[in-house]
Amino acid sequence: MTTEAASSSAGSRLRAALPQQDIMPFIGVYDAFSASIAAQHFDALFLSGFGFAASFYGLPDIGFIAWSDMLAYVQRIRTILPSHHLLVDIDDGYGDPEVAAHVVALVEAAGASGVVLEDQRRPRRCGHFEGKQILELDEYLPKLRQVLGARRELFVVARTDSSDPDDIQRRVRAFAEAGADAVLADGIKDLDMLRQLGAAVKAPVCFNQIAGGKSPSCTLSELREASAKIVIYSTPCLFPTQAAIENALVDLARNDGSLAGSAIGIKECNRVLSENLTRSADR
């Protein structure tokens, strides 16, 4: 870790880095190993709730995650990746405003660079599925304000899961006025809405991409033109892993149990793990 990185908080490093880039992609990871691989290619990672629920519980992203599990997850990732930007999905803050503020203070102390706080009511759903219930704005804003008051330099993204265009704009404006560092309307279906949000608020606008989700698949150039400053990729590690495991096991059965021809062997895997150990020891 550089002297500068060691002497500044993760949140302040993210705040300093964001204006230096036209657009910043955050790559969604689902565990420490996927984070290790993604970190070789990108310096900003998204600790995805969808990915964590799948990896840690083997369950859909519908509210099974406990805040203590997510806190431990942040600690594990920060231990092996001391310098990367870590944006953490904290769902609805796991409860009322007091709980959300407590969680935010803890994940910041554990090394998170930022968090995404949504306005869903429980039982919650992945933002790209139907059946979401939305908190009234006067219920969500006190939670957002308490979270903002509890953080030190943590970067806070306020997310709405509303699907009504007028309500999305109303909520995003309110989030920005409350002091959110960035705003996100999840599951929007076209880039016109993204452009409208960019024109409506001064805060950076985020866009969430997930393969097969409600939002269109866009290039970074297209999203930059449409006013996005931050792009979250929720599952670019999880979904390919599913395909790779299935293909590897089909090949194993087809080849009479032989591992000959495997793309990755013990040396390649251990190289990644050894690099993590070195970074952890150098903290």
Protein Blocks (a to p, Z undefined) as FASTA:
>chain_A
ZZklmmpcfklmmmmmmmmpfbdcddddfbfklmmmmmmmbccdcddfklmmmmmnopac
ehpacfklmmmmmmmmmmmmmmbccdddehjoopafklmmmmmmmmmmnopabdcddfbd
cddddfkbghiacddfklmmmmmmmmmmmpmklccddddfbfbfklmmmmmmmmmmnopa
bdcdehiabfklmmmmmmmpmbdcdddddehiabdcddfklmmmnopabdcdfklmmmmm
mmmmmmmmmmmmmnnopaghiabdfklmmmmmmmmmmmmmmZZ
